[in-house]
């Protein structure tokens, strides 16, 4: 508890943030965390691509209905 208070105080983090990060990343190696971040970034890009394709598809459907 004392470590977390000093750590959070030094870096301006809340205790809940510290414990959330510790629970999420506590047992991981550095390479695992980097890989997780890469996968999360790739997932964000793929979700954005899907949203754009769905929007484009809806626009095409509306255009077809017009004629």
Rosetta constraint file for C-alpha pairs under 8 A:
AtomPair CA 1 CA 5 HARMONIC 6.32 0.50
AtomPair CA 2 CA 6 HARMONIC 6.29 0.50
AtomPair CA 3 CA 7 HARMONIC 5.96 0.50
AtomPair CA 4 CA 8 HARMONIC 5.85 0.50
AtomPair CA 4 CA 15 HARMONIC 6.96 0.50
AtomPair CA 4 CA 18 HARMONIC 7.16 0.50
AtomPair CA 5 CA 9 HARMONIC 5.94 0.50
AtomPair CA 5 CA 15 HARMONIC 7.05 0.50
AtomPair CA 6 CA 10 HARMONIC 6.06 0.50
AtomPair CA 7 CA 11 HARMONIC 6.28 0.50
AtomPair CA 7 CA 13 HARMONIC 7.88 0.50
AtomPair CA 8 CA 12 HARMONIC 5.46 0.50
AtomPair CA 8 CA 13 HARMONIC 4.51 0.50
AtomPair CA 8 CA 14 HARMONIC 6.01 0.50
AtomPair CA 8 CA 15 HARMONIC 6.43 0.50
AtomPair CA 8 CA 18 HARMONIC 7.08 0.50
AtomPair CA 9 CA 13 HARMONIC 6.62 0.50
AtomPair CA 13 CA 17 HARMONIC 6.48 0.50
AtomPair CA 13 CA 18 HARMONIC 6.80 0.50
AtomPair CA 14 CA 18 HARMONIC 6.45 0.50
AtomPair CA 15 CA 19 HARMONIC 6.27 0.50
AtomPair CA 16 CA 20 HARMONIC 6.00 0.50
AtomPair CA 17 CA 21 HARMONIC 6.12 0.50
AtomPair CA 18 CA 22 HARMONIC 6.07 0.50
AtomPair CA 19 CA 23 HARMONIC 6.01 0.50
AtomPair CA 20 CA 24 HARMONIC 6.18 0.50
AtomPair CA 21 CA 25 HARMONIC 5.77 0.50
AtomPair CA 21 CA 26 HARMONIC 7.26 0.50
AtomPair CA 22 CA 26 HARMONIC 4.59 0.50
AtomPair CA 25 CA 33 HARMONIC 7.17 0.50
AtomPair CA 28 CA 32 HARMONIC 5.90 0.50
AtomPair CA 28 CA 33 HARMONIC 6.44 0.50
AtomPair CA 29 CA 33 HARMONIC 6.42 0.50
AtomPair CA 30 CA 34 HARMONIC 6.29 0.50
AtomPair CA 31 CA 35 HARMONIC 6.11 0.50
AtomPair CA 32 CA 36 HARMONIC 6.09 0.50
AtomPair CA 33 CA 37 HARMONIC 6.21 0.50
AtomPair CA 34 CA 38 HARMONIC 6.24 0.50
AtomPair CA 35 CA 39 HARMONIC 6.16 0.50
AtomPair CA 36 CA 40 HARMONIC 6.12 0.50
AtomPair CA 37 CA 41 HARMONIC 6.17 0.50
AtomPair CA 38 CA 42 HARMONIC 6.18 0.50
AtomPair CA 39 CA 43 HARMONIC 6.01 0.50
AtomPair CA 40 CA 44 HARMONIC 6.23 0.50
AtomPair CA 41 CA 45 HARMONIC 6.37 0.50
AtomPair CA 42 CA 46 HARMONIC 6.20 0.50
AtomPair CA 43 CA 47 HARMONIC 6.12 0.50
AtomPair CA 44 CA 48 HARMONIC 6.20 0.50
AtomPair CA 45 CA 49 HARMONIC 6.21 0.50
AtomPair CA 46 CA 50 HARMONIC 6.16 0.50
AtomPair CA 47 CA 51 HARMONIC 6.18 0.50
AtomPair CA 48 CA 52 HARMONIC 6.21 0.50
AtomPair CA 49 CA 53 HARMONIC 6.16 0.50
AtomPair CA 50 CA 54 HARMONIC 6.09 0.50
AtomPair CA 51 CA 55 HARMONIC 6.16 0.50
AtomPair CA 52 CA 56 HARMONIC 6.11 0.50
AtomPair CA 53 CA 57 HARMONIC 6.06 0.50
AtomPair CA 54 CA 58 HARMONIC 6.23 0.50
AtomPair CA 55 CA 59 HARMONIC 6.25 0.50
AtomPair CA 56 CA 60 HARMONIC 6.23 0.50
AtomPair CA 57 CA 61 HARMONIC 6.22 0.50
AtomPair CA 58 CA 62 HARMONIC 6.21 0.50
AtomPair CA 59 CA 63 HARMONIC 6.11 0.50
AtomPair CA 60 CA 64 HARMONIC 6.15 0.50
AtomPair CA 61 CA 65 HARMONIC 6.25 0.50
AtomPair CA 62 CA 66 HARMONIC 6.43 0.50
AtomPair CA 63 CA 67 HARMONIC 7.06 0.50
